[in-house]
Amino acid sequence: MVSPEDLDEALTSVVTALEPVTESDWTRRAGDLDWDCRQTAEHLGDVLLSYAAQVVARPADHYVRFLAKTDDDATPAELLEFIVTGARLLASAVRASDPGERAYHPHRPVGSGRIRGHGLRGTPAPWR
């Protein structure tokens, strides 16, 4: 189970890695992914917001159907802000939920695993 503290820790790791590279070219390929860094960042923000919706709505067998997107001209700093927003909303939703409540998701990991997986592997981090 993912705790709000897990989400906070994962977000801190990603922000620490990405803040220094918000002036970099995020249209380049994201590590070994098929997407570029912009698409990866936007996907991460979207899934975090989607997970937050799942936790709040708690459907038993389906996704809450929506897509969150950034503006086409969003800067890398604004894409990072989108990720931070999604992660903080998810952490807030988890904090407000009872410990035994579950939300539908067909795959694992969710939340902190996604933040680290996409946020650190698929963006122009300084160690690449």
Backbone atoms as SQL, in Angstrom:
CREATE TABLE atoms (id INTEGER PRIMARY KEY, chain TEXT, resi INTEGER, resn TEXT, atom TEXT, x REAL, y REAL, z REAL);
INSERT INTO atoms VALUES
  (1, 'A', 1, 'MET', 'N', 0.846, -1.172, 0.000),
  (2, 'A', 1, 'MET', 'CA', 0.000, 0.000, 0.000),
  (3, 'A', 1, 'MET', 'C', 0.898, 1.244, 0.000),
  (4, 'A', 2, 'VAL', 'N', 0.490, 2.244, -0.754),
  (5, 'A', 2, 'VAL', 'CA', 1.242, 3.488, -0.871),
  (6, 'A', 2, 'VAL', 'C', 0.737, 4.476, 0.173),
  (7, 'A', 3, 'SER', 'N', 1.662, 5.020, 0.948),
  (8, 'A', 3, 'SER', 'CA', 1.289, 5.998, 1.968),
  (9, 'A', 3, 'SER', 'C', 1.499, 7.415, 1.433),
  (10, 'A', 4, 'PRO', 'N', 0.868, 8.410, 2.058),
  (11, 'A', 4, 'PRO', 'CA', 1.118, 9.791, 1.653),
  (12, 'A', 4, 'PRO', 'C', 2.599, 10.152, 1.783),
  (13, 'A', 5, 'GLU', 'N', 3.261, 9.594, 2.776),
  (14, 'A', 5, 'GLU', 'CA', 4.686, 9.867, 2.962),
  (15, 'A', 5, 'GLU', 'C', 5.507, 9.292, 1.811),
  (16, 'A', 6, 'ASP', 'N', 5.115, 8.101, 1.295),
  (17, 'A', 6, 'ASP', 'CA', 5.780, 7.538, 0.111),
  (18, 'A', 6, 'ASP', 'C', 5.656, 8.494, -1.071),
  (19, 'A', 7, 'LEU', 'N', 4.462, 9.044, -1.253),
  (20, 'A', 7, 'LEU', 'CA', 4.220, 9.979, -2.355),
  (21, 'A', 7, 'LEU', 'C', 5.047, 11.245, -2.186),
  (22, 'A', 8, 'ASP', 'N', 5.077, 11.775, -0.968),
  (23, 'A', 8, 'ASP', 'CA', 5.867, 12.978, -0.697),
  (24, 'A', 8, 'ASP', 'C', 7.351, 12.740, -0.982),
  (25, 'A', 9, 'GLU', 'N', 7.856, 11.600, -0.540),
  (26, 'A', 9, 'GLU', 'CA', 9.269, 11.270, -0.739),
  (27, 'A', 9, 'GLU', 'C', 9.601, 11.115, -2.224),
  (28, 'A', 10, 'ALA', 'N', 8.731, 10.425, -2.954),
  (29, 'A', 10, 'ALA', 'CA', 8.950, 10.249, -4.394),
  (30, 'A', 10, 'ALA', 'C', 8.900, 11.595, -5.115),
  (31, 'A', 11, 'LEU', 'N', 7.955, 12.440, -4.742),
  (32, 'A', 11, 'LEU', 'CA', 7.858, 13.753, -5.364),
  (33, 'A', 11, 'LEU', 'C', 9.098, 14.593, -5.085),
  (34, 'A', 12, 'THR', 'N', 9.586, 14.558, -3.871),
  (35, 'A', 12, 'THR', 'CA', 10.801, 15.302, -3.530),
  (36, 'A', 12, 'THR', 'C', 11.974, 14.850, -4.401),
  (37, 'A', 13, 'SER', 'N', 12.100, 13.552, -4.625),
  (38, 'A', 13, 'SER', 'CA', 13.168, 13.027, -5.485),
  (39, 'A', 13, 'SER', 'C', 13.062, 13.563, -6.901),
  (40, 'A', 14, 'VAL', 'N', 11.850, 13.562, -7.435),
  (41, 'A', 14, 'VAL', 'CA', 11.649, 14.015, -8.804),
  (42, 'A', 14, 'VAL', 'C', 11.877, 15.519, -8.928),
  (43, 'A', 15, 'VAL', 'N', 11.349, 16.283, -7.996),
  (44, 'A', 15, 'VAL', 'CA', 11.537, 17.739, -8.045),
  (45, 'A', 15, 'VAL', 'C', 13.023, 18.075, -7.929),
  (46, 'A', 16, 'THR', 'N', 13.732, 17.394, -7.048),
  (47, 'A', 16, 'THR', 'CA', 15.170, 17.618, -6.880),
  (48, 'A', 16, 'THR', 'C', 15.921, 17.325, -8.180),
  (49, 'A', 17, 'ALA', 'N', 15.507, 16.289, -8.885),
  (50, 'A', 17, 'ALA', 'CA', 16.160, 15.927, -10.138),
  (51, 'A', 17, 'ALA', 'C', 15.782, 16.854, -11.291),
  (52, 'A', 18, 'LEU', 'N', 14.535, 17.304, -11.334),
  (53, 'A', 18, 'LEU', 'CA', 14.061, 18.025, -12.514),
  (54, 'A', 18, 'LEU', 'C', 14.141, 19.543, -12.437),
  (55, 'A', 19, 'GLU', 'N', 14.068, 20.111, -11.248),
  (56, 'A', 19, 'GLU', 'CA', 14.157, 21.579, -11.151),
  (57, 'A', 19, 'GLU', 'C', 15.416, 22.123, -11.827),
  (58, 'A', 20, 'PRO', 'N', 16.571, 21.500, -11.648),
  (59, 'A', 20, 'PRO', 'CA', 17.778, 22.046, -12.280),
  (60, 'A', 20, 'PRO', 'C', 17.783, 21.954, -13.817),
  (61, 'A', 21, 'VAL', 'N', 16.896, 21.155, -14.394),
  (62, 'A', 21, 'VAL', 'CA', 16.920, 20.976, -15.855),
  (63, 'A', 21, 'VAL', 'C', 15.678, 21.551, -16.538),
  (64, 'A', 22, 'THR', 'N', 14.985, 22.467, -15.867),
  (65, 'A', 22, 'THR', 'CA', 13.796, 23.056, -16.495),
  (66, 'A', 22, 'THR', 'C', 14.152, 24.001, -17.635),
  (67, 'A', 23, 'GLU', 'N', 15.422, 24.330, -17.797),
  (68, 'A', 23, 'GLU', 'CA', 15.865, 25.140, -18.942),
  (69, 'A', 23, 'GLU', 'C', 16.366, 24.263, -20.080),
  (70, 'A', 24, 'SER', 'N', 16.352, 22.942, -19.894),
  (71, 'A', 24, 'SER', 'CA', 16.818, 22.003, -20.918),
  (72, 'A', 24, 'SER', 'C', 15.755, 21.780, -21.983),
  (73, 'A', 25, 'ASP', 'N', 16.144, 21.057, -23.018),
  (74, 'A', 25, 'ASP', 'CA', 15.239, 20.713, -24.111),
  (75, 'A', 25, 'ASP', 'C', 14.404, 19.493, -23.722),
  (76, 'A', 26, 'TRP', 'N', 13.131, 19.716, -23.465),
  (77, 'A', 26, 'TRP', 'CA', 12.247, 18.616, -23.089),
  (78, 'A', 26, 'TRP', 'C', 11.517, 18.037, -24.304),
  (79, 'A', 27, 'THR', 'N', 11.935, 18.412, -25.494),
  (80, 'A', 27, 'THR', 'CA', 11.361, 17.791, -26.697),
  (81, 'A', 27, 'THR', 'C', 12.218, 16.610, -27.150),
  (82, 'A', 28, 'ARG', 'N', 13.319, 16.366, -26.454),
  (83, 'A', 28, 'ARG', 'CA', 14.155, 15.220, -26.816),
  (84, 'A', 28, 'ARG', 'C', 13.568, 13.944, -26.219),
  (85, 'A', 29, 'ARG', 'N', 14.001, 12.826, -26.749),
  (86, 'A', 29, 'ARG', 'CA', 13.526, 11.519, -26.297),
  (87, 'A', 29, 'ARG', 'C', 13.792, 11.355, -24.800),
  (88, 'A', 30, 'ALA', 'N', 12.836, 10.745, -24.134),
  (89, 'A', 30, 'ALA', 'CA', 12.901, 10.561, -22.681),
  (90, 'A', 30, 'ALA', 'C', 13.588, 9.244, -22.358),
  (91, 'A', 31, 'GLY', 'N', 14.886, 9.299, -22.182),
  (92, 'A', 31, 'GLY', 'CA', 15.628, 8.095, -21.824),
  (93, 'A', 31, 'GLY', 'C', 15.406, 6.984, -22.830),
  (94, 'A', 32, 'ASP', 'N', 14.985, 5.814, -22.353),
  (95, 'A', 32, 'ASP', 'CA', 14.742, 4.675, -23.233),
  (96, 'A', 32, 'ASP', 'C', 13.260, 4.533, -23.598),
  (97, 'A', 33, 'LEU', 'N', 12.463, 5.558, -23.311),
  (98, 'A', 33, 'LEU', 'CA', 11.041, 5.527, -23.639),
  (99, 'A', 33, 'LEU', 'C', 10.813, 5.958, -25.093),
  (100, 'A', 34, 'ASP', 'N', 9.637, 5.665, -25.625),
  (101, 'A', 34, 'ASP', 'CA', 9.274, 6.114, -26.962),
  (102, 'A', 34, 'ASP', 'C', 8.822, 7.567, -26.973),
  (103, 'A', 35, 'TRP', 'N', 8.456, 8.106, -25.828),
  (104, 'A', 35, 'TRP', 'CA', 7.963, 9.476, -25.719),
  (105, 'A', 35, 'TRP', 'C', 9.116, 10.454, -25.547),
  (106, 'A', 36, 'ASP', 'N', 8.806, 11.730, -25.804),
  (107, 'A', 36, 'ASP', 'CA', 9.784, 12.745, -25.445),
  (108, 'A', 36, 'ASP', 'C', 9.542, 13.152, -23.988),
  (109, 'A', 37, 'CYS', 'N', 10.414, 14.006, -23.478),
  (110, 'A', 37, 'CYS', 'CA', 10.333, 14.389, -22.058),
  (111, 'A', 37, 'CYS', 'C', 9.039, 15.135, -21.749),
  (112, 'A', 38, 'ARG', 'N', 8.565, 15.975, -22.681),
  (113, 'A', 38, 'ARG', 'CA', 7.303, 16.702, -22.479),
  (114, 'A', 38, 'ARG', 'C', 6.137, 15.722, -22.336),
  (115, 'A', 39, 'GLN', 'N', 6.061, 14.767, -23.253),
  (116, 'A', 39, 'GLN', 'CA', 4.968, 13.789, -23.215),
  (117, 'A', 39, 'GLN', 'C', 5.021, 12.970, -21.928),
  (118, 'A', 40, 'THR', 'N', 6.214, 12.600, -21.517),
  (119, 'A', 40, 'THR', 'CA', 6.372, 11.808, -20.297),
  (120, 'A', 40, 'THR', 'C', 5.929, 12.602, -19.079),
  (121, 'A', 41, 'ALA', 'N', 6.338, 13.867, -18.999),
  (122, 'A', 41, 'ALA', 'CA', 5.935, 14.716, -17.874),
  (123, 'A', 41, 'ALA', 'C', 4.425, 14.910, -17.864),
  (124, 'A', 42, 'GLU', 'N', 3.837, 15.152, -19.032),
  (125, 'A', 42, 'GLU', 'CA', 2.391, 15.344, -19.102),
  (126, 'A', 42, 'GLU', 'C', 1.660, 14.062, -18.708),
  (127, 'A', 43, 'HIS', 'N', 2.158, 12.932, -19.156),
  (128, 'A', 43, 'HIS', 'CA', 1.554, 11.646, -18.779),
  (129, 'A', 43, 'HIS', 'C', 1.614, 11.450, -17.265),
  (130, 'A', 44, 'LEU', 'N', 2.749, 11.773, -16.667),
  (131, 'A', 44, 'LEU', 'CA', 2.884, 11.609, -15.227),
  (132, 'A', 44, 'LEU', 'C', 1.893, 12.490, -14.477),
  (133, 'A', 45, 'GLY', 'N', 1.772, 13.753, -14.861),
  (134, 'A', 45, 'GLY', 'CA', 0.786, 14.632, -14.223),
  (135, 'A', 45, 'GLY', 'C', -0.625, 14.094, -14.373),
  (136, 'A', 46, 'ASP', 'N', -0.946, 13.603, -15.580),
  (137, 'A', 46, 'ASP', 'CA', -2.275, 13.058, -15.841),
  (138, 'A', 46, 'ASP', 'C', -2.567, 11.834, -14.980),
  (139, 'A', 47, 'VAL', 'N', -1.619, 10.886, -14.909),
  (140, 'A', 47, 'VAL', 'CA', -1.917, 9.670, -14.136),
  (141, 'A', 47, 'VAL', 'C', -2.020, 9.969, -12.648),
  (142, 'A', 48, 'LEU', 'N', -1.229, 10.918, -12.161),
  (143, 'A', 48, 'LEU', 'CA', -1.338, 11.266, -10.742),
  (144, 'A', 48, 'LEU', 'C', -2.688, 11.897, -10.431),
  (145, 'A', 49, 'LEU', 'N', -3.161, 12.769, -11.309),
  (146, 'A', 49, 'LEU', 'CA', -4.494, 13.346, -11.122),
  (147, 'A', 49, 'LEU', 'C', -5.566, 12.265, -11.253),
  (148, 'A', 50, 'SER', 'N', -5.361, 11.338, -12.183),
  (149, 'A', 50, 'SER', 'CA', -6.318, 10.236, -12.349),
  (150, 'A', 50, 'SER', 'C', -6.351, 9.346, -11.110),
  (151, 'A', 51, 'TYR', 'N', -5.183, 9.052, -10.534),
  (152, 'A', 51, 'TYR', 'CA', -5.153, 8.258, -9.307),
  (153, 'A', 51, 'TYR', 'C', -5.875, 8.983, -8.177),
  (154, 'A', 52, 'ALA', 'N', -5.670, 10.288, -8.096),
  (155, 'A', 52, 'ALA', 'CA', -6.373, 11.064, -7.061),
  (156, 'A', 52, 'ALA', 'C', -7.882, 10.947, -7.250),
  (157, 'A', 53, 'ALA', 'N', -8.350, 11.014, -8.495),
  (158, 'A', 53, 'ALA', 'CA', -9.782, 10.860, -8.772),
  (159, 'A', 53, 'ALA', 'C', -10.267, 9.479, -8.357),
  (160, 'A', 54, 'GLN', 'N', -9.460, 8.456, -8.602),
  (161, 'A', 54, 'GLN', 'CA', -9.836, 7.097, -8.213),
  (162, 'A', 54, 'GLN', 'C', -9.996, 6.993, -6.700),
  (163, 'A', 55, 'VAL', 'N', -9.073, 7.585, -5.968),
  (164, 'A', 55, 'VAL', 'CA', -9.117, 7.523, -4.504),
  (165, 'A', 55, 'VAL', 'C', -10.339, 8.267, -3.975),
  (166, 'A', 56, 'VAL', 'N', -10.651, 9.407, -4.550),
  (167, 'A', 56, 'VAL', 'CA', -11.785, 10.209, -4.080),
  (168, 'A', 56, 'VAL', 'C', -13.112, 9.557, -4.449),
  (169, 'A', 57, 'ALA', 'N', -13.243, 9.093, -5.693),
  (170, 'A', 57, 'ALA', 'CA', -14.516, 8.523, -6.161),
  (171, 'A', 57, 'ALA', 'C', -14.701, 7.071, -5.721),
  (172, 'A', 58, 'ARG', 'N', -13.624, 6.329, -5.592),
  (173, 'A', 58, 'ARG', 'CA', -13.604, 4.927, -5.180),
  (174, 'A', 58, 'ARG', 'C', -14.495, 3.986, -6.003),
  (175, 'A', 59, 'PRO', 'N', -14.453, 4.062, -7.320),
  (176, 'A', 59, 'PRO', 'CA', -15.205, 3.071, -8.089),
  (177, 'A', 59, 'PRO', 'C', -14.573, 1.686, -7.884),
  (178, 'A', 60, 'ALA', 'N', -15.385, 0.658, -7.855),
  (179, 'A', 60, 'ALA', 'CA', -14.889, -0.684, -7.563),
  (180, 'A', 60, 'ALA', 'C', -14.296, -1.390, -8.777),
  (181, 'A', 61, 'ASP', 'N', -14.707, -1.005, -9.996),
  (182, 'A', 61, 'ASP', 'CA', -14.329, -1.827, -11.148),
  (183, 'A', 61, 'ASP', 'C', -14.030, -1.048, -12.429),
  (184, 'A', 62, 'HIS', 'N', -13.744, 0.235, -12.317),
  (185, 'A', 62, 'HIS', 'CA', -13.469, 1.020, -13.529),
  (186, 'A', 62, 'HIS', 'C', -12.730, 2.311, -13.179),
  (187, 'A', 63, 'TYR', 'N', -12.216, 2.929, -14.215),
  (188, 'A', 63, 'TYR', 'CA', -11.586, 4.243, -14.059),
  (189, 'A', 63, 'TYR', 'C', -12.622, 5.354, -14.118),
  (190, 'A', 64, 'VAL', 'N', -12.375, 6.407, -13.369),
  (191, 'A', 64, 'VAL', 'CA', -13.090, 7.666, -13.575),
  (192, 'A', 64, 'VAL', 'C', -12.536, 8.200, -14.892),
  (193, 'A', 65, 'ARG', 'N', -13.422, 8.478, -15.834),
  (194, 'A', 65, 'ARG', 'CA', -12.974, 8.749, -17.199),
  (195, 'A', 65, 'ARG', 'C', -12.762, 10.236, -17.455),
  (196, 'A', 66, 'PHE', 'N', -11.493, 10.628, -17.479),
  (197, 'A', 66, 'PHE', 'CA', -11.116, 11.970, -17.898),
  (198, 'A', 66, 'PHE', 'C', -9.646, 11.965, -18.266),
  (199, 'A', 67, 'LEU', 'N', -9.228, 13.007, -18.939),
  (200, 'A', 67, 'LEU', 'CA', -7.833, 13.180, -19.319),
  (201, 'A', 67, 'LEU', 'C', -7.399, 14.566, -18.899),
  (202, 'A', 68, 'ALA', 'N', -6.328, 14.652, -18.148),
  (203, 'A', 68, 'ALA', 'CA', -5.758, 15.945, -17.758),
  (204, 'A', 68, 'ALA', 'C', -4.584, 16.230, -18.684),
  (205, 'A', 69, 'LYS', 'N', -4.507, 17.441, -19.166),
  (206, 'A', 69, 'LYS', 'CA', -3.518, 17.814, -20.163),
  (207, 'A', 69, 'LYS', 'C', -2.970, 19.200, -19.863),
  (208, 'A', 70, 'THR', 'N', -1.728, 19.436, -20.259),
  (209, 'A', 70, 'THR', 'CA', -1.160, 20.775, -20.161),
  (210, 'A', 70, 'THR', 'C', -1.404, 21.514, -21.474),
  (211, 'A', 71, 'ASP', 'N', -1.234, 22.811, -21.437),
  (212, 'A', 71, 'ASP', 'CA', -1.289, 23.587, -22.674),
  (213, 'A', 71, 'ASP', 'C', -0.105, 23.188, -23.553),
  (214, 'A', 72, 'ASP', 'N', -0.288, 23.269, -24.859),
  (215, 'A', 72, 'ASP', 'CA', 0.780, 22.889, -25.788),
  (216, 'A', 72, 'ASP', 'C', 2.044, 23.712, -25.602),
  (217, 'A', 73, 'ASP', 'N', 1.897, 24.948, -25.148),
  (218, 'A', 73, 'ASP', 'CA', 3.071, 25.810, -24.987),
  (219, 'A', 73, 'ASP', 'C', 3.583, 25.858, -23.541),
  (220, 'A', 74, 'ALA', 'N', 3.179, 24.902, -22.722),
  (221, 'A', 74, 'ALA', 'CA', 3.663, 24.859, -21.341),
  (222, 'A', 74, 'ALA', 'C', 5.183, 24.683, -21.329),
  (223, 'A', 75, 'THR', 'N', 5.831, 25.435, -20.477),
  (224, 'A', 75, 'THR', 'CA', 7.284, 25.340, -20.331),
  (225, 'A', 75, 'THR', 'C', 7.631, 24.106, -19.496),
  (226, 'A', 76, 'PRO', 'N', 8.896, 23.671, -19.522),
  (227, 'A', 76, 'PRO', 'CA', 9.292, 22.581, -18.640),
  (228, 'A', 76, 'PRO', 'C', 8.989, 22.874, -17.161),
  (229, 'A', 77, 'ALA', 'N', 9.181, 24.110, -16.728),
  (230, 'A', 77, 'ALA', 'CA', 8.851, 24.457, -15.333),
  (231, 'A', 77, 'ALA', 'C', 7.353, 24.277, -15.075),
  (232, 'A', 78, 'GLU', 'N', 6.525, 24.625, -16.049),
  (233, 'A', 78, 'GLU', 'CA', 5.074, 24.447, -15.889),
  (234, 'A', 78, 'GLU', 'C', 4.687, 22.974, -15.953),
  (235, 'A', 79, 'LEU', 'N', 5.413, 22.177, -16.737),
  (236, 'A', 79, 'LEU', 'CA', 5.172, 20.734, -16.743),
  (237, 'A', 79, 'LEU', 'C', 5.525, 20.130, -15.388),
  (238, 'A', 80, 'LEU', 'N', 6.615, 20.587, -14.804),
  (239, 'A', 80, 'LEU', 'CA', 6.975, 20.110, -13.465),
  (240, 'A', 80, 'LEU', 'C', 5.915, 20.522, -12.455),
  (241, 'A', 81, 'GLU', 'N', 5.397, 21.731, -12.581),
  (242, 'A', 81, 'GLU', 'CA', 4.320, 22.181, -11.691),
  (243, 'A', 81, 'GLU', 'C', 3.088, 21.287, -11.833),
  (244, 'A', 82, 'PHE', 'N', 2.791, 20.832, -13.037),
  (245, 'A', 82, 'PHE', 'CA', 1.676, 19.914, -13.299),
  (246, 'A', 82, 'PHE', 'C', 1.896, 18.592, -12.554),
  (247, 'A', 83, 'ILE', 'N', 3.125, 18.082, -12.599),
  (248, 'A', 83, 'ILE', 'CA', 3.461, 16.855, -11.868),
  (249, 'A', 83, 'ILE', 'C', 3.291, 17.069, -10.365),
  (250, 'A', 84, 'VAL', 'N', 3.817, 18.177, -9.862),
  (251, 'A', 84, 'VAL', 'CA', 3.724, 18.483, -8.428),
  (252, 'A', 84, 'VAL', 'C', 2.261, 18.576, -8.009),
  (253, 'A', 85, 'THR', 'N', 1.443, 19.231, -8.816),
  (254, 'A', 85, 'THR', 'CA', 0.010, 19.372, -8.511),
  (255, 'A', 85, 'THR', 'C', -0.658, 18.004, -8.405),
  (256, 'A', 86, 'GLY', 'N', -0.420, 17.150, -9.393),
  (257, 'A', 86, 'GLY', 'CA', -1.011, 15.814, -9.365),
  (258, 'A', 86, 'GLY', 'C', -0.568, 15.008, -8.163),
  (259, 'A', 87, 'ALA', 'N', 0.719, 15.058, -7.858),
  (260, 'A', 87, 'ALA', 'CA', 1.237, 14.294, -6.724),
  (261, 'A', 87, 'ALA', 'C', 0.684, 14.805, -5.396),
  (262, 'A', 88, 'ARG', 'N', 0.609, 16.109, -5.250),
  (263, 'A', 88, 'ARG', 'CA', 0.092, 16.657, -3.989),
  (264, 'A', 88, 'ARG', 'C', -1.401, 16.399, -3.827),
  (265, 'A', 89, 'LEU', 'N', -2.153, 16.459, -4.926),
  (266, 'A', 89, 'LEU', 'CA', -3.581, 16.133, -4.831),
  (267, 'A', 89, 'LEU', 'C', -3.775, 14.662, -4.482),
  (268, 'A', 90, 'LEU', 'N', -2.958, 13.795, -5.071),
  (269, 'A', 90, 'LEU', 'CA', -3.049, 12.371, -4.734),
  (270, 'A', 90, 'LEU', 'C', -2.698, 12.146, -3.268),
  (271, 'A', 91, 'ALA', 'N', -1.622, 12.739, -2.801),
  (272, 'A', 91, 'ALA', 'CA', -1.247, 12.578, -1.395),
  (273, 'A', 91, 'ALA', 'C', -2.348, 13.101, -0.470),
  (274, 'A', 92, 'SER', 'N', -2.955, 14.225, -0.830),
  (275, 'A', 92, 'SER', 'CA', -4.064, 14.768, -0.024),
  (276, 'A', 92, 'SER', 'C', -5.256, 13.824, -0.019),
  (277, 'A', 93, 'ALA', 'N', -5.568, 13.249, -1.165),
  (278, 'A', 93, 'ALA', 'CA', -6.688, 12.304, -1.244),
  (279, 'A', 93, 'ALA', 'C', -6.422, 11.068, -0.389),
  (280, 'A', 94, 'VAL', 'N', -5.188, 10.574, -0.430),
  (281, 'A', 94, 'VAL', 'CA', -4.835, 9.404, 0.378),
  (282, 'A', 94, 'VAL', 'C', -4.902, 9.747, 1.871),
  (283, 'A', 95, 'ARG', 'N', -4.409, 10.916, 2.237),
  (284, 'A', 95, 'ARG', 'CA', -4.466, 11.329, 3.650),
  (285, 'A', 95, 'ARG', 'C', -5.908, 11.437, 4.148),
  (286, 'A', 96, 'ALA', 'N', -6.816, 11.865, 3.287),
  (287, 'A', 96, 'ALA', 'CA', -8.216, 12.057, 3.681),
  (288, 'A', 96, 'ALA', 'C', -9.010, 10.751, 3.686),
  (289, 'A', 97, 'SER', 'N', -8.439, 9.684, 3.160),
  (290, 'A', 97, 'SER', 'CA', -9.136, 8.399, 3.081),
  (291, 'A', 97, 'SER', 'C', -8.878, 7.559, 4.324),
  (292, 'A', 98, 'ASP', 'N', -9.811, 6.673, 4.607),
  (293, 'A', 98, 'ASP', 'CA', -9.606, 5.707, 5.673),
  (294, 'A', 98, 'ASP', 'C', -8.552, 4.698, 5.227),
  (295, 'A', 99, 'PRO', 'N', -7.722, 4.209, 6.126),
  (296, 'A', 99, 'PRO', 'CA', -6.642, 3.294, 5.749),
  (297, 'A', 99, 'PRO', 'C', -7.111, 2.045, 5.000),
  (298, 'A', 100, 'GLY', 'N', -8.278, 1.564, 5.264),
  (299, 'A', 100, 'GLY', 'CA', -8.758, 0.345, 4.613),
  (300, 'A', 100, 'GLY', 'C', -9.406, 0.552, 3.258),
  (301, 'A', 101, 'GLU', 'N', -9.620, 1.785, 2.860),
  (302, 'A', 101, 'GLU', 'CA', -10.269, 2.051, 1.576),
  (303, 'A', 101, 'GLU', 'C', -9.316, 1.755, 0.432),
  (304, 'A', 102, 'ARG', 'N', -9.872, 1.238, -0.660),
  (305, 'A', 102, 'ARG', 'CA', -9.085, 0.923, -1.846),
  (306, 'A', 102, 'ARG', 'C', -9.747, 1.565, -3.059),
  (307, 'A', 103, 'ALA', 'N', -8.924, 1.855, -4.050),
  (308, 'A', 103, 'ALA', 'CA', -9.421, 2.414, -5.304),
  (309, 'A', 103, 'ALA', 'C', -9.027, 1.471, -6.435),
  (310, 'A', 104, 'TYR', 'N', -9.864, 1.394, -7.447),
  (311, 'A', 104, 'TYR', 'CA', -9.609, 0.504, -8.574),
  (312, 'A', 104, 'TYR', 'C', -8.382, 0.940, -9.361),
  (313, 'A', 105, 'HIS', 'N', -7.520, -0.019, -9.656),
  (314, 'A', 105, 'HIS', 'CA', -6.428, 0.148, -10.613),
  (315, 'A', 105, 'HIS', 'C', -5.978, -1.243, -11.026),
  (316, 'A', 106, 'PRO', 'N', -5.936, -1.517, -12.340),
  (317, 'A', 106, 'PRO', 'CA', -5.605, -2.871, -12.775),
  (318, 'A', 106, 'PRO', 'C', -4.125, -3.209, -12.706),
  (319, 'A', 107, 'HIS', 'N', -3.269, -2.218, -12.528),
  (320, 'A', 107, 'HIS', 'CA', -1.825, -2.444, -12.545),
  (321, 'A', 107, 'HIS', 'C', -1.186, -1.934, -11.269),
  (322, 'A', 108, 'ARG', 'N', -0.012, -2.434, -10.996),
  (323, 'A', 108, 'ARG', 'CA', 0.830, -1.929, -9.931),
  (324, 'A', 108, 'ARG', 'C', 2.184, -1.657, -10.551),
  (325, 'A', 109, 'PRO', 'N', 3.004, -0.734, -10.101),
  (326, 'A', 109, 'PRO', 'CA', 2.800, 0.163, -8.981),
  (327, 'A', 109, 'PRO', 'C', 2.000, 1.398, -9.371),
  (328, 'A', 110, 'VAL', 'N', 1.387, 1.978, -8.398),
  (329, 'A', 110, 'VAL', 'CA', 0.706, 3.252, -8.618),
  (330, 'A', 110, 'VAL', 'C', 1.348, 4.291, -7.713),
  (331, 'A', 111, 'GLY', 'N', 1.070, 5.523, -7.988),
  (332, 'A', 111, 'GLY', 'CA', 1.523, 6.607, -7.115),
  (333, 'A', 111, 'GLY', 'C', 3.021, 6.772, -7.089),
  (334, 'A', 112, 'SER', 'N', 3.642, 6.377, -5.985),
  (335, 'A', 112, 'SER', 'CA', 5.073, 6.640, -5.810),
  (336, 'A', 112, 'SER', 'C', 5.913, 5.901, -6.846),
  (337, 'A', 113, 'GLY', 'N', 5.485, 4.706, -7.244),
  (338, 'A', 113, 'GLY', 'CA', 6.216, 3.972, -8.277),
  (339, 'A', 113, 'GLY', 'C', 6.177, 4.681, -9.617),
  (340, 'A', 114, 'ARG', 'N', 5.038, 5.245, -9.957),
  (341, 'A', 114, 'ARG', 'CA', 4.922, 6.008, -11.194),
  (342, 'A', 114, 'ARG', 'C', 5.726, 7.294, -11.137),
  (343, 'A', 115, 'ILE', 'N', 5.690, 7.966, -10.005),
  (344, 'A', 115, 'ILE', 'CA', 6.445, 9.210, -9.875),
  (345, 'A', 115, 'ILE', 'C', 7.918, 8.933, -10.129),
  (346, 'A', 116, 'ARG', 'N', 8.442, 7.916, -9.464),
  (347, 'A', 116, 'ARG', 'CA', 9.866, 7.610, -9.636),
  (348, 'A', 116, 'ARG', 'C', 10.151, 7.033, -11.015),
  (349, 'A', 117, 'GLY', 'N', 9.315, 6.132, -11.478),
  (350, 'A', 117, 'GLY', 'CA', 9.559, 5.477, -12.763),
  (351, 'A', 117, 'GLY', 'C', 9.583, 6.442, -13.925),
  (352, 'A', 118, 'HIS', 'N', 8.548, 7.247, -14.053),
  (353, 'A', 118, 'HIS', 'CA', 8.496, 8.201, -15.168),
  (354, 'A', 118, 'HIS', 'C', 9.274, 9.464, -14.862),
  (355, 'A', 119, 'GLY', 'N', 9.225, 9.905, -13.635),
  (356, 'A', 119, 'GLY', 'CA', 9.850, 11.179, -13.291),
  (357, 'A', 119, 'GLY', 'C', 11.360, 11.141, -13.324),
  (358, 'A', 120, 'LEU', 'N', 11.949, 10.017, -12.988),
  (359, 'A', 120, 'LEU', 'CA', 13.402, 9.941, -12.962),
  (360, 'A', 120, 'LEU', 'C', 13.970, 9.272, -14.202),
  (361, 'A', 121, 'ARG', 'N', 13.263, 8.342, -14.786),
  (362, 'A', 121, 'ARG', 'CA', 13.780, 7.618, -15.938),
  (363, 'A', 121, 'ARG', 'C', 13.495, 8.343, -17.244),
  (364, 'A', 122, 'GLY', 'N', 12.380, 9.036, -17.316),
  (365, 'A', 122, 'GLY', 'CA', 11.946, 9.554, -18.597),
  (366, 'A', 122, 'GLY', 'C', 12.015, 11.043, -18.770),
  (367, 'A', 123, 'THR', 'N', 12.932, 11.695, -18.134),
  (368, 'A', 123, 'THR', 'CA', 13.051, 13.139, -18.262),
  (369, 'A', 123, 'THR', 'C', 14.517, 13.521, -18.372),
  (370, 'A', 124, 'PRO', 'N', 14.827, 14.751, -18.735),
  (371, 'A', 124, 'PRO', 'CA', 16.228, 15.128, -18.959),
  (372, 'A', 124, 'PRO', 'C', 16.981, 15.352, -17.657),
  (373, 'A', 125, 'ALA', 'N', 17.102, 14.306, -16.868),
  (374, 'A', 125, 'ALA', 'CA', 17.795, 14.413, -15.587),
  (375, 'A', 125, 'ALA', 'C', 19.288, 14.653, -15.828),
  (376, 'A', 126, 'PRO', 'N', 19.953, 15.325, -14.898),
  (377, 'A', 126, 'PRO', 'CA', 21.345, 15.704, -15.116),
  (378, 'A', 126, 'PRO', 'C', 22.310, 14.532, -15.279),
  (379, 'A', 127, 'TRP', 'N', 21.985, 13.354, -14.817),
  (380, 'A', 127, 'TRP', 'CA', 22.907, 12.220, -14.927),
  (381, 'A', 127, 'TRP', 'C', 22.827, 11.515, -16.268),
  (382, 'A', 128, 'ARG', 'N', 21.965, 11.968, -17.178),
  (383, 'A', 128, 'ARG', 'CA', 21.822, 11.317, -18.498),
  (384, 'A', 128, 'ARG', 'C', 22.870, 11.823, -19.460);
